């Protein structure tokens, strides 16, 4: 966990809860400040840069959860999906994707016009991995010619692009893998299912061949 993420997520209320449940000391040891600095120093306010690990992880995902805050103060969580590769990392400080037409309520889009702060939640169910991101969103009108829509066009994904979304990454942290139930998409299961189908087809053919041969033997022996 970075110091930046710690400063944003570990509020006084959170620290109090950790103290109550006995985890305060353990979490305090996981984040160490350089000698002579404090959480209010300029260095601690520097955004967290993405590394190759995060970029590779995000490139393989087919969805994310986006949390925004409305003018009423209530949080709102929306799922954003697409083909693997639709989530881009143009540079170490940016996460971006082509946002396409959905139910046309535009709640997330409207919320971002009021407050650009977002929380992103990325999860890989088969490998039981989770990545949490704080950032600030920039939304611009776009169409299917947007460079961010390239994975959609290349894979023939049926969607109409309406916006480009770019997130300035502020801080992130990898989450505990506990309690993630492994789930697999049809695309992830396809190679295994294909092999199983080939085995089934082979067994069916073998069964038909044996049944045909058996009938011939029975007829030759005079068995009805």
RANOR-V652174 format. One record per backbone hydrogen bond with DSSP energy under -0.5 kcal/mol. NH is the residue of the N-H (numbers start at 1). CO is the residue of the C=O. Records with the same first field share a line. If there is no record, write none. Layout:
NH->CO  CO
This chain:
2->172
6->2
7->3
8->4
9->5
10->6
11->9
15->11
16->12
17->13
18->14
19->15
20->16
21->17
22->18  19
23->18
24->18
27->23
28->24
29->25
30->26  27
31->27  28
32->30
37->34
41->38
44->41
45->41  42
46->43
48->170
49->47
50->92
55->51
56->52
57->53
58->54
59->55
60->56  57
61->58
64->80
65->121
66->78
67->119
68->76
70->74
73->70
76->68
78->66
80->64
82->62
85->61
86->83
88->86  96
91->94
94->91
95->167
96->88
97->165
98->148
99->97  163
100->98
101->160
110->106
111->107
112->108
113->109
114->110  111
115->111
118->135
119->67
120->133
121->65
122->131
124->129
125->123
128->124  125
129->124
130->175
131->122
132->173
133->120
134->171
135->118
136->168
137->116
138->166
140->164
142->162
146->143
149->146
150->147
152->149
153->149
154->150
155->151
156->153
157->152
159->157
161->159
162->99
163->99
164->140
165->97
166->138
167->95
168->136  166
169->93  167
170->134
171->134
173->132
175->130
180->177
181->179
182->180
189->185
190->186
193->189
194->190
195->191
196->192
197->193
198->194
199->195
200->196
201->197
202->198
203->199
204->200
205->201
206->202
207->203
208->204
209->205
210->206
211->207
212->208
213->209
214->210
215->211
216->212
217->213
218->214
219->215
220->216
221->217
222->219
223->218
224->222
